[in-house]
Structure formats: C-alpha cells, structure tokens
Amino acid sequence: MSITPESVGELLNSEDFGDRIRGINLLRQIEPEIAFELVKPIVKDQNTRVRYAAISQLDTVGIHNPTGALEILRDRLFNDPEADVQAAAADAIAGLKLTEAYDDLALLYHQTSDWLIQFSIVAALGELGEPRGFELLQEALTSDNNLLQTAAIGALGELGNPRAVPLLIPFVNHEDWQIRYRLAQALGRLGGEEAQQAIAQLSQDSVEQVAHEARINLNQ
C-alpha cells in the first residue's frame, strides 16, 4: 500500500484500533502540516493506546503548528483520564520546546500524586531547557522516590546551571548505584572544580558502571 494522506486517513478512521495505531505510526512519512490535521481528531480516541500513540507523535507532526500543538497538549495534560497519556503530553511539550507551558507542567506536578506523571514532567524539564525549572528540580531531589531523584539529577545536568553542583554533591554516596551513575553524567555536563572532585571520587566507585562513566567525565 502506498503511503498517502488518503491511505493514512482510512486507517485512522478504521473501527479497528490496531489499524488506527498503524495509521498514527505512518504519520511521520507524510507532510507534517497534513499529518497534524489528521492526528487532531484522534487525540481523544476512546482507546487509551490510540490516544497515547497520537500524543506521542505530536513532537514531530506539531513542529509547524506549535500553537495548535500546545492547545492539544495542554488539554490532554490535564484532562486525559490515563496517566500514560498525560505523561506522553509532558514528553511532547519538551520535545517541541514549548517553554510557555512550563507553568502548566509545574502546576500538574504539584497537583498529581501519580509518580509516572511526576517522573515524566521532571525528565521533560531538562529537555525543555526552561531556566525556571531549576526550583522544581531542586524540589524533586528531595523526593523519597529514587526514580524521581534520578530523573531530577539528569535534568539538572541538561539544564546546565552550575548552582546545581552543591545540590548534587550529597548524592555521591547514595546507596543506589543508578543514581550515582546518572550523577557522574550530570556533574560532567555541569563542570567546575567542585564537580570534578566529586567525579574523581565516583571514578573509584565499587560499581564498575559508575566508575567507568565517571572516568569518561573526568577532566572534561
């Protein structure tokens, strides 16, 4: 079957949700402007997997219509009944660099008790590159959820604010080696004498994966 807007549209309008997902996956192969118009009606599909797939495509097909994409993503961020779809909306906001949605992400982070949504928001803040995200990431570092802490450490490294270094130093001795691994990466990105001292300590870590990653980031 040749891939055309018409053929993709037929799949998207199918009664079979598997066909609809196939159609969504083919959207990347047609013009983004056309793909965006095709995906709009199915972001509220009754099937969760279809909605998730549709929202996950918006960081690509929404690139030429950021205003329209933002409207959809804000709606799904707050109003979708499934955490997976809300998390995908946060990811797409970051992928499109929609920094004007930072306040929405911060609001939902504090409103929800769902760790998956919080995790996706924290992870998204690094890619989003919005400086205001620093305070929220600092808050996430104090979470009792190791996955949230790991995501916050990585995002602070991506954000690149050297003020993060003293916040991250205490994690050098964290019991979770995956946190120490992510820490070596983040400190390498942030740089500076204090960061390098911590990386040097991590280069002697008892877990080889951590030590190896630290050695890569040493003296960068």
PAKOLDO-231161 format. One record per residue (C-alpha): x, y, z. Coordinates in pm, 1 decimal, always signed. Last residue first. Layout:
BEGIN
[[X Y Z]]
...
//
This chain:
BEGIN
[[+3614.9 +1736.8 +3074.8]]
[[+3858.6 +1648.2 +3349.3]]
[[+3673.0 +1328.7 +3449.5]]
[[+3355.3 +1262.3 +3253.9]]
[[+3470.7 +933.6 +3096.3]]
[[+3628.1 +830.2 +3427.1]]
[[+3294.2 +889.8 +3598.6]]
[[+3112.2 +668.2 +3349.7]]
[[+3364.3 +388.1 +3409.8]]
[[+3340.7 +419.6 +3788.7]]
[[+2961.0 +407.8 +3779.0]]
[[+2948.6 +104.0 +3551.4]]
[[+3222.3 -61.0 +3758.9]]
[[+3028.0 -47.9 +4083.4]]
[[+3272.4 -5.5 +4374.0]]
[[+3316.9 +361.3 +4282.8]]
[[+3673.2 +488.8 +4235.4]]
[[+3575.5 +715.2 +3944.9]]
[[+3295.4 +841.8 +4170.0]]
[[+3550.5 +1016.0 +4390.2]]
[[+3708.0 +1181.5 +4087.8]]
[[+3359.8 +1283.5 +3973.9]]
[[+3306.5 +1456.5 +4307.2]]
[[+3630.6 +1649.7 +4271.9]]
[[+3537.3 +1735.5 +3914.2]]
[[+3205.4 +1883.2 +4025.2]]
[[+3377.4 +2102.7 +4282.5]]
[[+3630.4 +2223.3 +4024.9]]
[[+3378.2 +2313.7 +3755.9]]
[[+3170.2 +2115.0 +3512.0]]
[[+2793.4 +2097.8 +3473.3]]
[[+2793.6 +1835.3 +3199.9]]
[[+3035.5 +1608.2 +3382.7]]
[[+2836.3 +1657.9 +3701.3]]
[[+2525.2 +1530.7 +3525.0]]
[[+2694.2 +1221.1 +3382.2]]
[[+2856.8 +1122.5 +3711.3]]
[[+2524.6 +1181.0 +3888.3]]
[[+2343.3 +947.7 +3650.0]]
[[+2579.1 +668.1 +3755.4]]
[[+2548.8 +760.8 +4123.8]]
[[+2169.5 +745.5 +4094.2]]
[[+2197.2 +407.8 +3922.2]]
[[+2426.3 +291.1 +4202.7]]
[[+2150.8 +337.8 +4461.9]]
[[+2312.6 +369.3 +4806.7]]
[[+2387.9 +738.2 +4762.2]]
[[+2745.1 +835.0 +4846.6]]
[[+2796.8 +1084.3 +4564.8]]
[[+2437.2 +1202.3 +4614.9]]
[[+2549.2 +1473.1 +4858.1]]
[[+2730.0 +1651.9 +4570.4]]
[[+2410.4 +1712.7 +4371.3]]
[[+2280.0 +2023.5 +4546.6]]
[[+2629.8 +2173.4 +4553.6]]
[[+2650.9 +2126.5 +4174.1]]
[[+2304.5 +2257.0 +4084.2]]
[[+2409.3 +2622.7 +4100.4]]
[[+2617.1 +2543.2 +3790.5]]
[[+2300.0 +2569.7 +3577.9]]
[[+2333.7 +2333.1 +3282.2]]
[[+1969.9 +2239.5 +3229.9]]
[[+2085.9 +1902.6 +3098.1]]
[[+2269.8 +1822.7 +3420.7]]
[[+1971.0 +1936.2 +3622.6]]
[[+1754.9 +1704.5 +3412.2]]
[[+1975.4 +1403.2 +3486.2]]
[[+1970.1 +1469.1 +3860.9]]
[[+1592.9 +1523.8 +3853.5]]
[[+1534.6 +1197.3 +3666.2]]
[[+1741.2 +1004.1 +3921.0]]
[[+1558.5 +1170.5 +4210.5]]
[[+1223.0 +1086.0 +4057.1]]
[[+1331.9 +724.7 +4009.9]]
[[+1461.3 +708.7 +4367.2]]
[[+1121.1 +805.8 +4508.7]]
[[+1160.2 +963.4 +4853.7]]
[[+1158.9 +1302.5 +4684.0]]
[[+1412.2 +1564.0 +4796.4]]
[[+1572.0 +1590.2 +4451.7]]
[[+1226.8 +1671.7 +4313.6]]
[[+1231.9 +2004.7 +4496.9]]
[[+1558.2 +2104.6 +4329.9]]
[[+1402.7 +2002.2 +4000.3]]
[[+1109.3 +2233.0 +4069.1]]
[[+1345.3 +2518.6 +4153.9]]
[[+1556.5 +2470.6 +3840.4]]
[[+1257.6 +2458.4 +3605.9]]
[[+1256.6 +2836.6 +3581.4]]
[[+1558.1 +2806.0 +3349.8]]
[[+1343.8 +2644.6 +3076.2]]
[[+1557.0 +2396.1 +2881.7]]
[[+1264.4 +2177.6 +2774.6]]
[[+1498.0 +1877.4 +2750.4]]
[[+1591.2 +1904.5 +3117.5]]
[[+1234.8 +1978.6 +3221.1]]
[[+1097.2 +1670.6 +3046.3]]
[[+1254.3 +1426.8 +3292.4]]
[[+1081.9 +1606.5 +3580.4]]
[[+748.5 +1610.8 +3398.2]]
[[+774.8 +1245.0 +3301.3]]
[[+859.5 +1143.0 +3658.3]]
[[+570.4 +1343.4 +3801.1]]
[[+330.3 +1178.5 +3559.0]]
[[+466.7 +834.8 +3643.8]]
[[+461.3 +908.6 +4018.2]]
[[+89.4 +981.7 +4024.4]]
[[+13.8 +1209.7 +4321.1]]
[[-89.9 +1493.4 +4094.8]]
[[-146.5 +1859.6 +4173.5]]
[[+213.7 +1962.6 +4237.2]]
[[+348.9 +1819.6 +3913.0]]
[[+35.0 +1942.3 +3734.8]]
[[+108.8 +2302.5 +3827.8]]
[[+476.1 +2277.0 +3734.5]]
[[+391.0 +2132.7 +3393.8]]
[[+130.4 +2400.5 +3328.3]]
[[+370.1 +2675.9 +3436.9]]
[[+630.0 +2540.1 +3195.6]]
[[+387.9 +2550.5 +2902.1]]
[[+541.2 +2869.0 +2759.6]]
[[+864.0 +2671.4 +2724.2]]
[[+715.1 +2473.8 +2436.0]]
[[+1045.1 +2313.9 +2333.7]]
[[+862.8 +2077.6 +2091.5]]
[[+1020.5 +1772.0 +2253.1]]
[[+950.8 +1912.3 +2598.7]]
[[+581.2 +1955.4 +2526.4]]
[[+582.1 +1609.0 +2368.0]]
[[+718.8 +1448.2 +2684.9]]
[[+460.6 +1624.1 +2902.5]]
[[+184.0 +1504.2 +2668.6]]
[[+320.9 +1149.3 +2687.2]]
[[+294.9 +1164.7 +3067.6]]
[[-68.8 +1272.0 +3042.4]]
[[-128.9 +981.3 +2804.5]]
[[+29.7 +729.5 +3040.1]]
[[-159.5 +876.0 +3338.8]]
[[-495.4 +796.0 +3179.9]]
[[-812.0 +1007.4 +3225.5]]
[[-692.1 +1280.4 +2988.2]]
[[-791.9 +1623.6 +3113.6]]
[[-484.9 +1799.3 +3249.5]]
[[-202.7 +1708.3 +3012.5]]
[[-450.1 +1614.3 +2738.5]]
[[-583.9 +1971.2 +2719.9]]
[[-241.4 +2130.2 +2747.9]]
[[-115.2 +1902.0 +2472.6]]
[[-394.6 +1991.5 +2233.4]]
[[-354.8 +2366.9 +2278.8]]
[[+22.7 +2336.5 +2259.3]]
[[+0.5 +2150.2 +1929.0]]
[[-215.5 +2423.6 +1779.5]]
[[+28.4 +2693.0 +1885.1]]
[[+328.4 +2485.1 +1780.3]]
[[+197.9 +2440.6 +1425.6]]
[[+498.5 +2352.2 +1210.8]]
[[+650.5 +2119.3 +1472.3]]
[[+320.8 +1950.5 +1554.5]]
[[+387.8 +1639.6 +1344.6]]
[[+711.2 +1561.6 +1527.1]]
[[+655.0 +1634.8 +1896.1]]
[[+292.0 +1547.8 +1827.1]]
[[+358.0 +1180.2 +1758.6]]
[[+345.8 +1076.9 +2125.4]]
[[+1.9 +1235.6 +2155.2]]
[[-133.6 +1008.0 +1881.0]]
[[+27.3 +693.2 +2019.6]]
[[-107.7 +760.6 +2367.6]]
[[-454.1 +837.1 +2233.6]]
[[-453.0 +512.7 +2033.4]]
[[-333.5 +310.9 +2331.9]]
[[-604.4 +462.8 +2551.3]]
[[-887.9 +371.0 +2314.6]]
[[-1182.9 +612.4 +2316.1]]
[[-994.3 +847.0 +2083.6]]
[[-941.7 +1198.3 +2218.9]]
[[-614.6 +1261.4 +2033.8]]
[[-792.0 +1106.5 +1735.8]]
[[-943.4 +1414.9 +1571.4]]
[[-614.3 +1611.0 +1571.0]]
[[-398.8 +1340.3 +1409.6]]
[[-506.1 +1406.9 +1051.8]]
[[-459.8 +1783.6 +1074.2]]
[[-111.3 +1735.8 +1216.2]]
[[-19.6 +1484.5 +946.6]]
[[-109.3 +1736.0 +676.6]]
[[+119.7 +2003.3 +819.4]]
[[+385.2 +1742.4 +897.0]]
[[+399.0 +1617.8 +536.0]]
[[+374.4 +1239.2 +521.8]]
[[+601.4 +963.2 +648.2]]
[[+581.8 +1061.7 +1014.6]]
[[+207.8 +994.2 +1003.7]]
[[+269.6 +624.9 +937.8]]
[[+279.1 +536.1 +1307.8]]
[[-59.4 +702.5 +1355.0]]
[[-208.3 +494.0 +1074.3]]
[[-79.6 +174.4 +1229.6]]
[[-234.2 +283.4 +1560.1]]
[[-567.7 +337.5 +1385.7]]
[[-541.9 -1.3 +1218.7]]
[[-486.8 -164.1 +1558.9]]
[[-788.1 +25.5 +1693.5]]
[[-1010.2 -146.6 +1437.4]]
[[-1312.6 +68.9 +1350.4]]
[[-1094.9 +239.8 +1089.3]]
[[-1088.7 +618.8 +1059.9]]
[[-714.2 +645.0 +1121.6]]
[[-651.0 +369.4 +870.7]]
[[-852.1 +549.4 +603.2]]
[[-669.6 +873.4 +679.1]]
[[-336.1 +701.0 +627.1]]
[[-448.1 +589.0 +281.6]]
[[-574.8 +936.9 +195.3]]
[[-270.0 +1119.8 +325.8]]
[[-59.3 +887.1 +111.3]]
[[+153.9 +583.0 +189.6]]
[[+138.1 +339.8 -98.2]]
[[+0.0 +0.0 +0.0]]
//
